[in-house]
Amino acid sequence: MINVFSSDAEIDAPVLDELNFKQKLVVITLDVLLLVELCIAMYFANLAPEAFTPTFVKTFFSLLLPTVLTGLFFLRRFKTKAVSVAS
């Protein structure tokens, strides 16, 4: 019988790198921007109550996509470089 909860599975799991300071700032900025975009989308959707849902979806996702793509770009750009040690 295979033990699904064995510690061997934890050893084989890939190690995730922690975010450096610049990447943390990018994530915090993205969080704030997404909240602002949500408020903007709700505001514009509230101006046209008869078309609330389509207005919200158009506004929110047209703001969301560039923000997330830009955030991913900067997260990768600020990634800590691996240092190779020659012995």
N, C-alpha and C positions, 0 to 999 in steps of 0.2 A: 504494500500500500504506500502511495506517495503522500508525504506530509506536505501539504500546501503551505503551512505556516512555519516551515523550517527556516533556520537562520542562514542556510546556504543561499536562499533566494535573495536575502538582503546583501550578502557579500557580492553577488554577481550584478547587483543593480548599479547603473552608472552613477557616478558622483556628479551632482549638480553644482555648478559654480555659483557662489554667492554674488550678488550684485555689488558693484563698487559704488562709491559715493555719487559719481556722475549719473550712473544708471538709476540710482535711487531717486535722484532729482528728476530725471526724465519720467519715471513712473508716477511720482507725486504730481508733476505738472500735467501728465496725461489724465490723472484722476480728476483734477480740478477742471481741466478743459472739458472733459466729458460731462461733468455736472453742469457746467455753464451751457454746453451745447444742448443738454436735455432741457434746461430752463428756456433757452431760446426757442427750441422746437415747440415746447408747450405754449409759449407766448404766441407764436405765430399761428399755431393750431387753434388757439382760443379766439383769435380774431375772426376766424371763419368757422363757427360752430357746426354749420351744416356739412362742412367737409373736413371735420376735425381729424379723422384718421388718415386720409390721404395727405393732408397738409403736414401732419406730424411726421409721417413716415418719410415723405420727400425731404423735409427740412432736416430731420435728425440724421438720416443715413447719408445725406449729401455732406453733412458736417462731420459725421463719424468716420467715414472711410479715409479721407485725407489725414485726419488726426491720428488714427491708428497706424496707418502706413508710415507717417512721419515719425511716430513714436518708435516703431520697430526699426526704422532706419537708424535713429539715434541710439537705441539700445545696442544695436550691432556695432555701430561706430565707436561707442565708448566701452566696448568689451575689453577687458584686461588681456593684454597679449601674454601668451605663454612664453616663459623664459626657458630656453634650453641650456643646460649646463654641460659643458664638455669636460670630460675628466682625462 
